[in-house]
């Protein structure tokens, strides 16, 4: 695998996990963004979830119909909204309360978001470690070449 492929793969992991961390931050910040039940113009914030996919490259010289691929990193394929129903809270004094007194809030669990944040942070750190290892190997190879 060429040296710069290692750098690109690690960088793609760091980019994807940074976006995941951004989405988690948005979810936590919008925890109390209310909406009016049944009103499409005032719907509550929906939790955003990244969908990751691998980036593949066809291996040259593979036979048609039986192509071989090598991994070239990861990317966020798309960002979807959580289909979960909003959390209904009884608060008749709220300006978004419906005729029954309920207000719609996002169905976001802070504990789950924190677990996801730890997972995203560790995945980011793993990509940084892989990038540093590739960089170290490249520097050692240059030292050997100078010798």
N, C-alpha and C positions, 0 to 999 in steps of 0.2 A: 504494500500500500504506500503510495507516495507520501512524502512527509507532510505536504500541505493539506492532503486529505484529512490527516489526523487533526490538524488545526481547525479545518472547516467543520468536521463532525463535532468537536468539542464546542466550537462557537455556536453551532446550531442548537445544541443542547442548552447552552447558557441563554440564548435568545428565547427559546421556547419556555424555559422555566422562569425567566424574568417576566414574560407576558402572563404566565400562570400566577405569579406573585402579584402582579398588577391587578388581575381579575379578582383575586382573593381580597386585596385591599379595597377594591370597589364594592365588593359584596359586604364587607364589614362596615364600611362607611355608610352604605345605604340601608343598613339594618332597620332604621326607623323611618324610612321613606314610605309614607302612607299613601293609600289610594281609596277611592270610593268603590265599594262592592257593586259590581254590575255595570259600572260606568267605564267604557273603553277609553274615554278621554282622560280619566284619572285613575288608571290602573297602577297598582303598586310596583315598585322595582322588582325585577325578576333576577334571581341569582344567576350569574354567568359562569359557564363551565367550559374549559377548553377541551377540544377533541384533538389529540395528537395523532400524527401519522408518520411513518418512516419515509425517508427520502431514499429512493433506490436509483441505481445507475446500471444499465445493461453492461455486462462484461463483454468486451470485444472478443470476437472469434467464437461466440456461442452459436449453436445451430438454430436456424429459424424454427419457431414452434416450440423450442426447448431452451429458450433464453435463460441465461443465468444472470442474477443480479447481485450487486454488492451494496451494502448499506452505506449511505452517504450522510447520515444524520437523522435528525427529527425536526418536525415543524408542527406548528399549530394549524391543523387542517381547517378548522372553523371554530367559532365560539357559539355555543348554543345557550338558550335560556332554559332554566330549570322549569320543567312542566308542572311542578308541585303547586297545589292550590295555595293561595295566600292564607296567612294566619289571620283569623278574624278575632278582633278584640272589641269588647263592649265598652264604648266610650261615647255616650250620647252628646257630650259637650264638644267633641272634636269637630272641626269644620268639615271634615270629609265623611262624617257619620251618615249612614243611610237612614231610611225611615224607621228602621228597627233599632238604631243606635250603634250599629257595628261599623268598624273601620277595618279596612284590609291592609295588612302589613306583609312584607316579604317573608317567605318561609325559609329563613336563614338561621342556622344553628351556629353560634359563635364557636362552640367547642369543635365542631366539624371543620369549620374554616381554619381554626388554629392548627388542627392536625394536618390539613392540606397545606398550610403554610410551612410547617416543619418538613413535610415531604418535598415540597417544591424547593425549599432552601437546601436540603440535603442533596437533591438531584443537581441543583446548580453547583454546589460545592464539589460534587463528584466530577462534573464537567470541567471545573477549574483544575482539579487535581490531574485529570487526564491531559489537559492542555499543558500544564506545567511539566508533566512527565515527558510528553512529546518534545517540548522545548528543551528539556534537559538532555534527551537523547540526541537532538539535533546539535546542540552545543558540543557534546562529547564527540560526535562524528566529525565536527569541524576541527576539534583538537587533534583527533587521530590523523586527519588529513594534513594538518600542519606539521606533524611530527616527522 
